Amino acid sequence: MRKWFILIIFFLISGGILYYVSFGSFSDGTRVGSLAKLSRRGYIFKTHEGQLMVGGMSDGTGTFNSTTWDFSVHDSNKEAIEALNLSQRTGQRVSVHYEEKFFQLPWNGDTKYFVVSVELIPLPNYQRPYVPTPTTPSDTGKAL
């Protein structure tokens, strides 16, 4: 009887660890950038896979560099998918909150990074200042 009890405890602990590693998250964070790509992929388990253009200034040289960051979105997260599609149509930058999983599992998507929520960053209300064009004497019809 004691042998069965130890075996059941072993399987419960192993199952709990497997469940946590499969569905738990390792870390979370936020990234900001412009959406470059969003596609729905998968043979059986459909996920949305995307790329975010994350840019910044490089150290020392002062040049602007741009890197891409790959992420996945569960097909059931409709609000995030709609916000990403709106961002792609309007060109707005986005702030994505993500969770990093322990492993990349085949039924979860192509990456370890899963977007949980998306916030659209409003476009700045930029108005060009009015600068009158200078007139030359030939424009006014007067001779010098």
C-alpha positions as CSV (number, residue, x, y, z in Angstrom):
1,M,0.0,0.0,0.0
2,R,2.8,2.4,0.8
3,K,4.4,1.7,-2.6
4,W,1.2,2.9,-4.4
5,F,1.0,6.0,-2.2
6,I,4.5,7.0,-3.1
7,L,3.9,6.3,-6.8
8,I,0.7,8.4,-6.8
9,I,2.5,11.3,-5.1
10,F,5.4,11.0,-7.6
11,F,3.0,11.2,-10.6
12,L,1.1,14.2,-9.0
13,I,4.3,16.1,-8.5
14,S,5.6,15.3,-12.0
15,G,2.2,16.3,-13.5
16,G,2.2,19.6,-11.6
17,I,5.7,20.4,-12.8
18,L,4.9,19.5,-16.4
19,Y,1.7,21.6,-16.2
20,Y,3.6,24.6,-14.8
21,V,6.4,24.3,-17.4
22,S,3.8,24.0,-20.2
23,F,1.4,26.8,-19.2
24,G,3.4,29.0,-16.8
25,S,5.4,32.0,-17.7
26,F,9.1,32.7,-17.1
27,S,8.9,36.5,-17.3
28,D,6.8,39.3,-18.6
29,G,7.5,42.7,-20.0
30,T,6.5,45.5,-22.4
31,R,8.0,46.4,-25.8
32,V,7.1,49.4,-28.0
33,G,7.5,49.6,-31.8
34,S,5.8,49.5,-35.2
35,L,4.1,46.3,-36.4
36,A,5.9,44.9,-39.5
37,K,4.0,41.6,-40.0
38,L,1.0,39.7,-38.6
39,S,-0.1,36.3,-39.9
40,R,-2.3,33.4,-38.8
41,R,-0.3,30.2,-38.9
42,G,-0.5,26.6,-37.8
43,Y,-1.8,23.3,-39.1
44,I,-3.9,22.2,-36.2
45,F,-3.3,24.8,-33.4
46,K,-3.8,28.3,-35.0
47,T,-1.8,31.2,-33.6
48,H,-1.0,34.7,-34.9
49,E,2.7,35.3,-35.5
50,G,4.0,38.8,-35.8
51,Q,7.1,40.9,-36.0
52,L,7.5,44.2,-34.2
53,M,10.1,46.8,-35.5
54,V,11.9,48.0,-32.4
55,G,14.4,50.7,-33.0
56,G,16.7,53.0,-31.1
57,M,20.0,54.8,-31.1
58,S,23.2,52.8,-31.1
59,D,25.9,53.4,-28.5
60,G,28.6,55.8,-29.5
61,T,27.9,56.3,-33.2
62,G,24.6,58.0,-32.9
63,T,23.1,56.1,-35.8
64,F,19.6,54.8,-35.8
65,N,19.3,51.0,-35.9
66,S,16.2,48.9,-36.2
67,T,15.7,45.3,-35.0
68,T,12.7,43.0,-35.3
69,W,11.2,41.1,-32.4
70,D,9.1,38.0,-33.1
71,F,6.0,37.2,-31.0
72,S,2.9,35.0,-30.9
73,V,-0.7,35.7,-30.0
74,H,-3.1,33.0,-29.1
75,D,-6.0,32.8,-31.5
76,S,-8.5,33.2,-28.6
77,N,-7.0,36.7,-27.7
78,K,-9.4,38.6,-30.0
79,E,-8.8,42.1,-28.5
80,A,-5.1,42.0,-29.0
81,I,-5.4,40.7,-32.6
82,E,-7.9,43.4,-33.5
83,A,-5.6,46.1,-31.9
84,L,-2.7,44.8,-33.9
85,N,-4.7,44.7,-37.1
86,L,-5.8,48.3,-36.5
87,S,-2.2,49.3,-35.9
88,Q,-1.1,47.7,-39.1
89,R,-3.8,49.6,-41.1
90,T,-3.2,53.0,-39.5
91,G,0.5,52.9,-39.0
92,Q,0.2,53.6,-35.3
93,R,3.0,52.4,-32.9
94,V,2.0,49.8,-30.3
95,S,3.0,48.9,-26.8
96,V,2.6,45.2,-26.3
97,H,2.6,43.4,-22.9
98,Y,4.0,39.9,-23.2
99,E,4.8,36.8,-21.2
100,E,7.8,34.6,-21.9
101,K,7.2,30.9,-21.6
102,F,9.8,28.4,-20.5
103,F,9.9,26.4,-23.8
104,Q,8.6,26.8,-27.3
105,L,6.0,24.0,-27.5
106,P,4.5,23.0,-30.9
107,W,0.9,23.7,-29.9
108,N,1.7,27.1,-28.5
109,G,3.2,28.9,-31.5
110,D,6.5,29.7,-33.1
111,T,8.1,31.8,-30.3
112,K,8.4,31.8,-26.5
113,Y,6.9,35.3,-26.4
114,F,3.1,35.5,-26.1
115,V,1.4,38.9,-26.3
116,V,-1.2,39.3,-23.6
117,S,-2.4,42.9,-24.3
118,V,-1.9,45.6,-26.8
119,E,-2.1,49.4,-26.4
120,L,-2.2,51.7,-29.4
121,I,0.1,54.8,-29.1
122,P,-1.8,57.7,-30.6
123,L,-0.3,59.5,-33.5
124,P,1.0,62.9,-32.6
125,N,-1.2,65.8,-33.7
126,Y,1.5,67.4,-35.8
127,Q,0.6,70.4,-37.8
128,R,3.2,72.0,-40.1
129,P,3.9,75.6,-39.2
130,Y,2.9,78.1,-41.9
131,V,6.0,79.4,-43.6
132,P,5.2,81.9,-46.3
133,T,7.1,81.5,-49.5
134,P,9.3,84.4,-50.3
135,T,8.3,86.4,-53.4
136,T,10.8,87.7,-55.9
137,P,10.4,90.9,-58.0
138,S,9.6,88.8,-61.1
139,D,6.7,87.2,-59.2
140,T,5.0,90.6,-58.5
141,G,5.4,91.8,-62.1
142,K,7.5,94.8,-61.1
143,A,10.8,95.5,-62.8
144,L,13.8,96.6,-60.8
